[in-house]
């Protein structure tokens, strides 16, 4: 925004020329100050833009560090006893818990989730079954995807001890050290049971083209509402013109 300052013309003003000169001088000073302000504003804007880039890179870690105030935890027995006079709540709890043996898990506070198997499902070909190392760090390239192909991620897991609330899956991908993708998917709330659960992610399509091919690194996590991490996998994968030979 510009601000124009002009001298007031009056036949009664004996110092008109001086005022005009002074007015022109003031205008120049204001324009110079404006230019300095614009330059300084540009510097500040660039600094903020650079800072916002760093903030974006740290967004995922900050989100994972933040802890939701979910209130105190209860064992399964305590949860069944809580609000036991509310018929609708009692039926909902029974439906959620199913046939849980409270003699074995009813006194345990912390839930436990074990991820047994990860598989990549793609139409027209056999599933790619991915064994999970105990340290969560597969050696070398964990799998290869064909460019432009549709696929889904499938995994099975078991919940024990207590209800796990807000189980979610996060995934971050880098190429040559630059973050190229970050995603999060809510899986749900699950009660403990002996039989494993199975979950299939939404269908995705791998990128295609010369610049999309190559090697990538990634980190996948399974966390709950308390940001408790049950599994972290750091791995590498490739995107190629064709599927890897089996």
Phi, psi and omega in degrees: 000134180256155179231114181263130179242120181243156178280142179279124181272131179206133179292340180276350183274105184290337181259038185301311183298319180295319180294323179296315180297319180294322179296317178296321178297318180296322179296317178298318180296321180292318179297320178295318178296322178297317180298317178297321178295321178296317178298315181294320178297323177297319178298316181296318180299317179294320179297320179292323179296317179295320180295324181293329177296315178296322180297322179296319180295328183268357186301316183297314182294321179296321180296323181286330181285331184295137182247127177281143177274092186263358181087177184290150176273155178229149172289168181298320179297318179294323179293323178290325180285330183291133180055038184292343179277349178273109187297318182294320178294321180297316180295321180296318180294319179295322178293320180292318185280333179063229183258047180289135176275099183292341178292335181263326187238355188296337183259004183267133185273311185275131174285163176224136180233128178242123177271118185272317190208142173241137179222148175251122182254125178225135183303137174083009178209163181291151178297144173267108181269126185248109175292143183257115177295154181297325181274359179072021182228087178299143180280139175066209179278121186284322179199166178234134178247147176276137180299142178070016182261150177269142181204160174228148176262128180238138177214154177242145182209159180237137178250133179223168175077305185202174179291134173260127186253131175064043177296132181221161181241129176238148181215132178232136185235138177236149171227125185049041176082000181252130179290124183246347180199145175212129183219158178215137178225128176283131181263312175140190179248133187224143176269159178291141175200158182289318181288138179287151173272156175234134179227137178242125180288168176294150181291139178230166178234130179289147178295161180227162181113164185301319185283344179274341181284153178132196184260143180231158170240150185211160175224122178246143180223149172242116184229164175247189183298334178273007185061025171285126184265123180264338177200133173234127180239124175249121190210170175239149177213163181242151166243121184234176178294326183227163175295153176293142179293142181252000000 
